[in-house]
Amino acid sequence: MQTRAFRMNLNPGQAAEYRRRHDQIWPELAQALLDAGVVDYRIFLDEPANALFAMLTHEDLHGLDALPGTDLMQRWWTYMQDIMPSHSDASPISVDLLPMFQLTRT
């Protein structure tokens, strides 16, 4: 298993809409993520900063790198583009976070 963490941002005043859209995530998108090897995906909000912090744990052998090229992911990015800073291809602007500390129960 591997874990990735990254940060994104929301446009001001869009937290409730972001939550609503994720509460109603398209079933086919959720299935595509699971099929690509995702075992756990969590997104947290730093509300005063409008910053999103995401942690995604996936299997060692995964298909995540192929997802951005799918029509499904392109449609999701376009759907989300109006509530968060995005690149010209509609993908969210994100910054990978470097692991600095881990405590694991053995």
C-alpha positions in Angstrom: 0.0 0.0 0.0 1.0 3.6 -0.7 -0.4 6.8 0.5 -0.4 10.1 -1.3 -1.3 13.5 0.1 -2.0 16.7 -1.7 -3.5 20.1 -1.2 -6.0 21.9 -3.3 -8.1 25.1 -2.7 -11.7 26.1 -2.9 -13.0 29.4 -4.2 -14.3 31.4 -1.2 -17.8 30.5 -0.1 -17.8 27.1 -1.9 -17.3 24.7 1.0 -21.0 23.7 1.3 -21.2 23.1 -2.5 -18.0 21.1 -2.5 -19.4 18.9 0.3 -22.8 18.5 -1.5 -21.1 17.4 -4.7 -19.0 14.9 -2.9 -21.9 13.6 -0.9 -23.5 12.9 -4.3 -20.3 11.6 -6.0 -21.2 9.9 -9.2 -21.3 6.1 -8.5 -19.3 5.4 -11.7 -16.5 7.8 -10.5 -16.4 6.1 -7.1 -16.2 2.7 -8.8 -13.5 3.9 -11.2 -11.4 5.0 -8.2 -11.9 1.7 -6.4 -11.2 -0.2 -9.6 -8.0 1.8 -10.0 -6.7 0.5 -6.6 -7.9 3.2 -4.2 -8.5 1.7 -0.7 -9.1 4.9 1.2 -9.6 8.5 0.1 -10.2 11.3 2.5 -10.4 15.0 2.0 -10.3 17.6 4.8 -11.1 21.3 4.8 -9.1 24.0 6.5 -12.1 26.4 6.5 -10.4 29.7 7.2 -7.9 29.1 4.4 -10.3 27.5 1.9 -7.6 24.8 1.7 -8.4 21.1 1.0 -6.0 18.4 2.3 -6.4 15.0 0.6 -5.0 11.6 1.6 -5.3 8.8 -0.8 -4.2 5.2 0.0 -3.9 2.8 -2.9 -2.6 -0.6 -3.8 1.0 -0.9 -4.9 -0.2 -2.0 -8.4 -2.8 0.6 -9.4 -4.3 2.3 -12.4 -4.6 5.8 -11.0 -2.2 7.3 -13.6 -4.7 6.4 -16.4 -7.7 8.1 -14.8 -6.9 11.7 -15.9 -7.2 10.6 -19.5 -10.7 9.1 -19.1 -13.8 10.9 -20.2 -15.3 10.3 -16.8 -12.5 12.2 -15.0 -12.6 15.0 -17.5 -16.3 15.4 -16.9 -15.8 15.4 -13.1 -13.1 18.1 -13.4 -15.3 20.2 -15.6 -18.2 19.8 -13.1 -15.9 21.0 -10.2 -14.1 23.7 -12.1 -16.5 26.5 -11.1 -15.9 26.1 -7.4 -12.1 25.6 -7.2 -9.0 26.9 -8.9 -8.2 24.8 -11.9 -5.8 24.4 -14.8 -6.9 25.2 -18.4 -7.7 21.5 -18.9 -10.2 21.8 -15.9 -8.0 19.6 -13.6 -7.8 21.1 -10.1 -4.6 22.9 -9.2 -3.0 20.7 -6.6 0.3 20.5 -4.8 1.8 17.2 -3.7 2.7 17.1 0.0 5.8 15.5 1.3 5.6 13.0 4.1 7.3 14.4 7.3 6.1 12.1 10.1 4.3 8.8 10.6 3.2 6.9 13.7 1.8 3.5 13.0 0.5 0.9 15.5 2.3 -2.4 14.9 
